[in-house]
């Protein structure tokens, strides 16, 4: 509850409330037009990927940060964390070994759900940055009633969701031994 914490919460709330394409336009205005550090559109090098990736991932990352912050504060008051503190363990060790593995589980689950959305549901961001991505391809296929491409896009998105859930289950089992299956 420090000034920095409240400032970060206020800034994060602002970022979450903005749609991805507006974040993209703001990033374009600052980094492509004013500072001229990055290209404004197209594809080719890794520099072309930075602004679209930030525009799509920044609001989602803030949601994850808020969720992790809330979970950390909740878990830090649990009995096992208080016991570890009472044993004299340093604060960073209590957080990294006891609190963080439990607090990060919901974030991992949420990330697995958002995985396919981040890769396939960014049509407006692709339009803003003139990026030839899967979202624009799917939108063009829908408007042209190109059924095989639409089916392929939906199948690909479904496969991404399945892979994301599998990765989330493996990571969750690695973080929390209680979730592991005994052979």
PLY file of the C-alpha trace (Angstrom):
ply
format ascii 1.0
element vertex 183
property float x
property float y
property float z
element edge 182
property int vertex1
property int vertex2
end_header
0.00 0.00 0.00
2.83 2.38 -0.85
2.69 5.29 -3.26
4.46 3.22 -5.92
1.96 0.39 -5.43
-1.01 2.72 -5.80
0.57 4.38 -8.85
1.17 1.00 -10.49
-2.41 -0.03 -9.75
-3.75 3.20 -11.26
-1.58 2.85 -14.38
-2.49 -0.82 -14.71
-6.19 -0.01 -14.42
-5.79 2.52 -17.23
-3.99 -0.01 -19.45
-6.59 -2.72 -18.80
-9.45 -0.38 -19.69
-8.01 0.43 -23.12
-8.77 -1.91 -26.02
-5.79 -3.57 -27.70
-6.07 -1.61 -30.92
-6.03 1.70 -29.00
-2.93 0.57 -27.09
-1.48 -0.22 -30.52
-2.28 3.24 -31.82
-0.72 4.85 -28.74
2.41 2.72 -29.13
2.57 3.68 -32.81
2.26 7.36 -31.95
5.06 7.23 -29.38
7.56 4.72 -30.73
7.03 4.86 -34.50
6.03 8.46 -35.21
7.50 10.59 -32.40
10.66 8.70 -31.40
11.09 6.86 -34.74
12.62 3.87 -32.95
10.44 1.17 -34.53
8.69 0.66 -37.87
5.01 1.53 -38.00
3.79 -1.39 -40.10
4.68 -4.39 -42.18
6.56 -7.59 -41.57
10.14 -8.60 -42.03
12.45 -8.25 -39.05
12.04 -8.72 -35.32
11.56 -4.96 -34.98
8.27 -5.26 -36.84
7.03 -7.68 -34.17
7.67 -5.51 -31.11
4.78 -3.04 -31.29
2.05 -5.55 -32.25
3.24 -7.94 -29.56
3.23 -5.20 -26.93
-0.20 -3.98 -28.02
-1.68 -7.45 -27.66
0.18 -8.60 -24.58
0.39 -5.49 -22.43
-3.25 -5.41 -21.21
-3.17 -9.17 -20.61
0.12 -8.93 -18.73
-1.36 -6.27 -16.45
-4.29 -8.57 -15.66
-1.82 -11.33 -14.77
0.20 -8.93 -12.62
-2.94 -7.84 -10.73
-3.99 -11.44 -10.18
-0.52 -12.47 -9.01
-0.28 -9.46 -6.68
-3.63 -10.30 -5.10
-2.71 -13.96 -4.73
0.69 -13.13 -3.23
-0.87 -10.84 -0.65
-3.46 -13.49 0.22
-0.99 -16.38 0.41
1.53 -14.37 2.43
-0.98 -14.35 5.31
-1.48 -18.12 5.28
-0.25 -20.35 8.11
2.56 -21.97 6.11
4.02 -18.56 5.19
3.78 -17.31 8.77
5.48 -20.51 9.95
8.31 -20.06 7.45
8.74 -16.45 8.60
8.70 -17.55 12.25
11.49 -20.06 11.53
13.64 -17.12 10.51
13.73 -17.62 6.76
14.49 -14.46 4.79
11.49 -12.74 3.19
12.67 -13.46 -0.37
13.02 -17.17 0.44
9.54 -17.32 1.97
8.14 -15.69 -1.15
10.04 -17.75 -3.74
9.84 -21.17 -2.06
6.54 -21.09 -0.20
4.24 -18.34 -1.39
4.95 -17.90 -5.13
4.37 -21.52 -6.22
0.89 -21.43 -4.68
0.06 -17.91 -5.82
1.07 -18.45 -9.43
-1.21 -21.46 -10.11
-4.29 -19.37 -11.06
-2.10 -17.20 -13.29
-0.83 -20.28 -15.13
-4.39 -21.49 -15.63
-5.54 -18.10 -16.91
-2.55 -17.87 -19.24
-3.41 -21.22 -20.78
-6.92 -19.98 -21.50
-5.61 -16.75 -23.02
-2.89 -18.46 -25.07
-5.04 -19.10 -28.13
-6.70 -15.69 -27.86
-3.35 -13.93 -27.90
-2.32 -15.75 -31.06
-5.59 -15.83 -32.98
-7.91 -13.13 -31.67
-5.95 -10.01 -32.47
-7.60 -9.00 -35.74
-7.79 -5.29 -34.92
-4.17 -5.17 -33.80
-3.13 -6.90 -37.01
-5.11 -4.31 -38.96
-3.53 -1.38 -37.08
0.00 -2.62 -37.76
-0.69 -4.04 -41.26
0.54 -7.40 -40.03
-0.35 -10.42 -42.19
-1.54 -12.63 -39.34
-3.99 -15.44 -38.74
-6.71 -13.09 -37.48
-6.79 -11.07 -40.70
-6.66 -14.26 -42.77
-9.63 -15.68 -40.86
-11.59 -12.44 -41.21
-10.97 -12.37 -44.95
-11.99 -16.02 -45.21
-15.23 -15.36 -43.31
-16.15 -12.40 -45.50
-15.32 -14.39 -48.65
-17.11 -17.52 -47.30
-13.94 -19.56 -47.75
-15.09 -22.50 -45.60
-11.86 -24.58 -45.68
-9.76 -21.65 -44.42
-12.31 -20.85 -41.69
-12.36 -24.51 -40.64
-8.56 -24.61 -40.60
-8.38 -21.45 -38.50
-10.90 -22.79 -36.00
-9.09 -26.13 -35.85
-5.78 -24.35 -35.30
-7.26 -22.21 -32.51
-8.73 -25.33 -30.89
-5.36 -27.08 -31.09
-3.72 -24.05 -29.47
-6.24 -24.17 -26.64
-5.53 -27.87 -26.15
-1.76 -27.34 -26.13
-2.12 -24.38 -23.78
-4.18 -26.44 -21.35
-1.69 -29.30 -21.51
1.22 -26.97 -20.81
-0.73 -25.37 -17.94
-1.42 -28.78 -16.39
2.24 -29.80 -16.65
3.44 -26.50 -15.18
0.84 -26.64 -12.40
1.87 -30.20 -11.50
5.50 -29.09 -11.46
4.70 -26.16 -9.15
2.34 -28.01 -6.82
3.29 -31.61 -5.95
-0.26 -32.29 -4.74
-1.45 -32.12 -8.37
0.94 -34.79 -9.63
-0.44 -38.16 -10.64
1.09 -41.11 -8.82
2.05 -44.01 -11.05
0 1
1 2
2 3
3 4
4 5
5 6
6 7
7 8
8 9
9 10
10 11
11 12
12 13
13 14
14 15
15 16
16 17
17 18
18 19
19 20
20 21
21 22
22 23
23 24
24 25
25 26
26 27
27 28
28 29
29 30
30 31
31 32
32 33
33 34
34 35
35 36
36 37
37 38
38 39
39 40
40 41
41 42
42 43
43 44
44 45
45 46
46 47
47 48
48 49
49 50
50 51
51 52
52 53
53 54
54 55
55 56
56 57
57 58
58 59
59 60
60 61
61 62
62 63
63 64
64 65
65 66
66 67
67 68
68 69
69 70
70 71
71 72
72 73
73 74
74 75
75 76
76 77
77 78
78 79
79 80
80 81
81 82
82 83
83 84
84 85
85 86
86 87
87 88
88 89
89 90
90 91
91 92
92 93
93 94
94 95
95 96
96 97
97 98
98 99
99 100
100 101
101 102
102 103
103 104
104 105
105 106
106 107
107 108
108 109
109 110
110 111
111 112
112 113
113 114
114 115
115 116
116 117
117 118
118 119
119 120
120 121
121 122
122 123
123 124
124 125
125 126
126 127
127 128
128 129
129 130
130 131
131 132
132 133
133 134
134 135
135 136
136 137
137 138
138 139
139 140
140 141
141 142
142 143
143 144
144 145
145 146
146 147
147 148
148 149
149 150
150 151
151 152
152 153
153 154
154 155
155 156
156 157
157 158
158 159
159 160
160 161
161 162
162 163
163 164
164 165
165 166
166 167
167 168
168 169
169 170
170 171
171 172
172 173
173 174
174 175
175 176
176 177
177 178
178 179
179 180
180 181
181 182
